[in-house]
Amino acid sequence: QVQVVESGGGLVQAGGSLRLSCAASGSIFNINYMGWYRQAPGKQRELVARITSGGSTNYADSVKGRFTISRDNTKNTVYLQMNSLKPEDTAVYHCNAGPYLSSTLNYWGQGTQVTVSS
């Protein structure tokens, strides 16, 4: 059994900051990839940021310079520091963790709501 649990969402004003956390636990032996995806109402789920166990990162163009992804391999935990938040960042943020580059093959968390008011 594998569990991926997010925390840290909430309501914030535009220009504010939030930090999301995600911990993976259970029978998961290779968590090379950990990432954050988001889905806004009426839109497809999109990659926000991803990080490998070696520390390589990639970001969506829309969040570059504002969001920072990091991870603690000893705790199988990934973080997303979100600064200078905009109303268009409003979405449910899902954590994805597993051995594969393709997110569909990895494990998903239930998601945490981030709402940015203008």
BAVO-711488 format. One record per atom (N, C-alpha, C, CB): x, y, z. Coordinates in steps of 0.001 Angstrom, whole numbers, plus 524288, in hexadecimal, padded with zeros to 5 digits. Last residue first. Glycine has a CB too. Example, Ala and Ser with C-alpha at 12.3 -4.5 7.8 and 13.67 -1.06 7.14 Angstrom:
832327F73681BA8
835667FBDC81BE4
832648001E81EBE
837047FDAA8165D
833867E9C681E78
8300C7EE6C81E78
833907F31C81E78
82C2C7EE8782356
END
This chain:
7E0A5894D67EA93
7E2D3899A67E83F
7E1C189E6B7EB98
7E09589A857E2CA
7E4E3888F77F0AF
7E0F888D117EFD4
7E399892037EDC3
7DDF488E437F4F5
7E76F87C567EE26
7E9F78816F7EE6A
7E5E7885927ED0B
7EECE881BC7EAA7
7E769870117F398
7E412874367F192
7E6C78796F7F266
7DE9E874257F440
7E9D9863097F2B9
7EC718681E7F33F
7E8ED86C287F0A4
7F21C868157F0B9
7E721856DD7F844
7E51585B797F59E
7E86A8603C7F6D5
7DF6785C777F736
7EDA884B277F566
7ECA884F3A7F942
7EB308543C7F653
7F18C8501E7FCE4
7ECE683D397F30C
7ECDB842B07F178
7EBC1846597F5FC
7E8E3843867ED42
7EECD832D67F444
7E95A834827F395
7E8F383A307F1DE
7E653833BC7F8A2
7FA0582E687ECB0
7F75282FF17F16D
7F1E1831E47F027
7FA678341E7F459
7FDCC823917E4AA
7FB9B828C57E54F
7F9918298D7EAD0
7F745829B47E15F
808BB81CC97DF50
8048B81D267E32A
802E5822DB7E3D9
8064C81ACC7E874
80B0F81A4C7D162
80C9581B027D6D8
807C381B657DA60
8100081FEE7D76F
807D781A4D7C767
809BC8154D7C966
80B2B815977CF30
80E71813847C641
805A78245D7C4F8
8014A820B07C50D
802DD81B677C73D
7FF17820047BF9C
80F0D8299F7C452
80C0A82A0B7C927
807A98260E7C978
809CE82F747C9AA
81A89824D57BF98
81504825757BE5C
811BE8255F7C355
813348212A7BA98
8238C822537C4D7
822EF827A87C2E8
81D35828BB7C199
8266A828937BE0F
8224681A087D012
821D381B1D7CA87
82161820E67C94A
81D3B818517C85E
821DB817687DA90
826B4816817D7BD
826BF818707D21A
827DD810E47D7C8
81B14821A37E1EB
81C0981C5C7E017
820F681BF37DCE0
8178181A787DCFA
810AE82AB17E3EC
815A88286E7E5A6
81646822EC7E38C
81606828677EBA4
80A2A836A07E456
80B08831DA7E15F
8106882FC07E2C2
80A88832D67DB61
8004B83EA87E9D3
8059E83C9D7EA03
805DA837787E700
8077483BD67EFC3
7F84B848E77E53C
7F903843517E64A
7FECF841F87E642
7F60C83FF67E239
7F06D853627E807
7F5D0851C27E711
7F67C84C1B7E8CD
7F9BE855637E9F6
7E63B859C77E239
7E7868557E7E5B9
7ECEE8538C7E42F
7E355850FC7E576
7E7E2867CA7E10F
7E726862857DEF7
7E78585EA17E372
7EB46861417DAA2
7ECE1873F87DDD3
7E8BE871377E097
7E79F86C027DDFD
7E3C7874887E0D0
7F350879BD7D7E8
7F5AE875307DA67
7F19B872017DD75
7FA1D876EB7DE10
7EDDF8827B7D504
7EDFB87E217D14A
7F0E8879597D359
7F07687FE77CC3D
7F015889817DD26
7EAF8886D77DCFC
7EAEA882317D935
7E6B688AB87DB69
7FD44886C77E174
7F995889917DE2D
7F458886C07DE42
7FBAA88A107D889
807D68884E7EA86
8035D8856A7E871
7FFA0888FD7E588
8007A8829F7ECD5
81247889977EDD8
80FDA88D1F7EA05
80B2F88A8C7E763
813D988ECF7E5E2
815D587BFA7EFBD
8160F8818E7F0F4
8136E884B57ECA5
81BC48835A7F1AE
815EB86FCF7F4A5
81348873057F0BC
81335878B07F298
80DA0871027EFB2
81CEF864AC7F5CA
81C91869F07F7D7
81A6786D727F391
821F586BEF7F9CF
81A608582D7F797
819C185C1D7F383
81900861657F631
8150685ACB7EFCC
8211C84C3A7FA93
81ECF8513B7FC1D
81E31854B27F74B
8223A8540080053
820C283EB87FDB2
821C4842DE7F9F0
81EC8847BB7FBAA
820288412E7F44B
82658833AF803E8
822ED8384180429
824A383C528002F
822EC83A9D809B2
82BF482B38807EF
8287482A9180361
8246E82EFA8032E
825A08252E80398
8335482D5080F29
82DEE82D268110F
82A0A82C1B80CAF
82C908323F813C1
83C6382D8A809BF
83C4582A3980E74
836BE8299E81087
83FCB82C83812BA
83AC1834E18020F
83AA582F5D8009A
83A5782BC880562
83F7682E077FD61
833CF83F688016E
8370983CE78055D
836B4837138045F
8354283E5880B10
83355849677F788
831CC844607F9D6
835BA842AD7FDE7
83144840277F59C
82D05854287F0D3
83173851BF7F382
82F9B84C997F5D8
833BD855707F7D5
8299E85E727E83C
828BA8591E7EA0B
82DB4857177EC9F
82707855807E573
8248D86AF47E81E
82955867D97E8CB
827E5862817EAF1
82D4886AA77EC7E
81EEC8753E7E07E
81E68870687E37A
823B086DA67E3BC
81A3886CC77E102
822B887DD27DAC8
81F1B87EB57DF2B
81EB7879F57E2BD
819B08801D7DD1E
8292887AAB7D2E3
82A8B87F667D5B0
8270C880907DA50
82A71883DF7D212
81EC9874B17CC1E
82470875827CC94
8258E87AC47CF25
82719875377C726
81482873507CA06
81602873BE7CF8D
81BD7874B37D054
8147186ED47D26E
812F88725B7BF68
80F9C876047C23E
81144876CA7C7ED
80A06874227C211
8193B86A487BBFB
81AD986FAA7BAE9
817E1873937BE4D
81A06870F37B525
81B188604E7C57C
817C8862B27C184
819858685C7C0D2
811DC8625D7C30E
827DB85AF97C7C8
8235B85E1C7C953
8201B85F907C487
82523863137CC40
83076851437CCC3
82E338541C7C868
829118567E7CA21
82D69850857C3A1
83C9884D027D293
8375884F287D2CD
83592851107CD70
8371B8539A7D6C0
84477843CD7D93A
84336846817D453
83D86848397D467
84449842F07CF87
8467583DDE7E214
845E1843817E2A2
844E08467D7DD9E
84A8F8459B7E513
84653833447E209
84B6F835C87E1A7
84B3383BB27E1E7
84E088342F7DCB5
83C0D830EC7E1C8
83ECF82FB97E6A1
8443A8322B7E6B0
83F39829D47E760
8362F83BF97DB0D
83817836A17DB6A
83AD5835CA7E0A7
83BD2835627D6D8
82A7D8434C7DA82
82FE1842DF7DC52
8316083D257DCA2
8309A845947E1B1
821D484C9E7D4A4
8235C8472E7D595
82918847157D735
8226E843B57D09C
8166C8549A7D3C9
81C04853FB7D4A3
81D2084E4F7D5F7
81E00857A97D908
80CC5854047CE40
80EA3858E77D08D
8148D858B97D12C
80BFC859EA7D5E2
8059C84E687C40A
80A4A84E2F7C747
80BA7853A27C936
80EE784BCE7C438
7F79384E4F7C4AD
7FC7E84FDD7C24D
800FD84F5F7C62B
7FC21855717C043
7EB10849DE7C123
7EF3B849C77C4F8
7F45E84B027C238
7EF7D844697C7CD
7E2C4852AE7B9FE
7E59484DC87BA9D
7E9B784E447BEDE
7E81784C247B571
7D7A8859C17BF41
7DC9F8595C7BC79
7DF1F854097BD64
7E05B85DBB7BE31
7CF0C85B017C57C
7CE5685B437BFDB
7D34685AC97BCB0
7CBC9860277BE83
7D65E85FF27CFFC
7D12F85E717CE03
7D0D685F1E7C81F
7CCE9861AE7D0AE
7E3C285B6E7CF51
7DFE485F887D050
7DAA785DC67CE14
7E1A2864E17CDDD
7ED0C853AD7D466
7E87B853847D0FD
7E4A2857AB7D2BB
7E5E484E097D108
7FAC2850C87D4AE
7F61D8539E7D675
7F1CF8533E7D26C
7F7698595F7D791
80552849B17DA49
801EF84ADD7D5EA
7FD4E84DE97D816
80025845C37D2FD
81208847547DE73
80D10849DF7DF93
80A4A84B0A7DA69
80DE484EFA7E2D3
819F283BBA7E0CD
81857840817DE28
81322842827E004
8181F83FA37D869
8249D8336A7E071
82071835AB7E3A8
81EF783AE07E131
82232836607E98F
82B52828377DC65
828A382D0C7DAE2
8248682E847DEEC
8261882C747D575
82F5281FB57E1CB
832E48231C7DEEC
83050828587DDB8
834AE820777D9D8
82D3A8188A7EA4E
82A3F81D517E952
82DD8821237E686
8280C81FBC7EE8A
82C4680C237EC8E
82F3A80F7C7E901
82BEC8143E7E7C3
830C980C857E3EB
825C1807047F32A
82B54806737F3F6
82EA0809FC7F088
82CD7800FA7F30C
81B15806777FA77
81D02809337F5D5
822E9809B97F674
81A4B80EBA7F51E
81305803758023C
8164D7FFEE7FF25
817F28027E7FA02
813647FACA7FE0C
8132080F3D809F6
8113380A1680895
81510807168053A
80C0D80A8A805C9
8122481CD0805AC
81378818B08095F
811398137F8078A
8117281A0780EDF
8150D82A008031C
813C9824DA800F5
81589820B4804D6
8166E824017FB83
810598369980588
813658322D80773
8116D82D2780509
81328831D980D6D
81119843C3802A5
80EF483EBA800FD
8129583A69802D8
80E3B83E817FAF0
80D6A8512380468
810B284CA6805B8
80DF7847B1803DE
811D484C6980BB8
80DDA85E778007B
80B5F859578005E
80F5A85525801C6
808F58583F7FAF2
80CF086B02804CE
81094866A380438
80D8B8619A8048E
814F2866CC8086A
80A06877A77FF89
80868872D28020F
80CA486EC180137
8030E870E27FFE9
808A5885A37FF2D
80BAC880D47FEA8
8090587C5480177
8113188198800C9
8032B890907F7AA
804B288DB07FC4D
807A0888B17FB0A
7FFFC88C727FF7F
7FF57894B47EEBB
8045D896A67F099
8066D893C27F553
803EC89C4A7F1DE
7F22B893A07F28C
7F5F48942B7EE53
7FAEB896CF7F05D
7F397897567E9BB
7EFF888CCB7FEAA
7EF38891357FB25
7F371891457F6E8
7EF44896607FE38
7EBC787F8F8007B
7EFB4883AA8011C
7EE72888147FD4B
7F55E8817E8002C
7E7BE873D380606
7E617878A580373
7EA2087CDA80492
7E08C87A6280552
7EE358675A803ED
7EB1486B25806C2
7E9A186FC280368
7EDED86CFB80B83
7F73185C9080680
7F40685FFF80349
7F0FE863DE80694
7F05385CD87FFF4
7FC958558780CD9
7FE8A85ADB80C4E
7FB6185E73808E1
803CB85AAE80A4A
7FEFA84882807F1
7FD1784C2F80BDF
7FF0D8519B80A8A
7FEDE84A8F8116E
7FD1083B7C802BD
7FE88840FB80251
7FC7284418806F4
7FC808434E7FD2C
8019A82ECF8020D
7FE3D83266804F3
8005E837ED804A2
7FDBD830B080AAD
80102822977FD91
8034E827A67FC29
7FFA782BC47FE63
804098284B7F5FE
803928157280082
8009781A27801B4
803B381EF380013
7FF3881A6580795
80241808747FC94
8054080D537FC31
801A1811E07FD60
807C980DF47F6A9
8035A7FB5780000
800008000080000
8037B804D680000
7FC3780008804D6
END
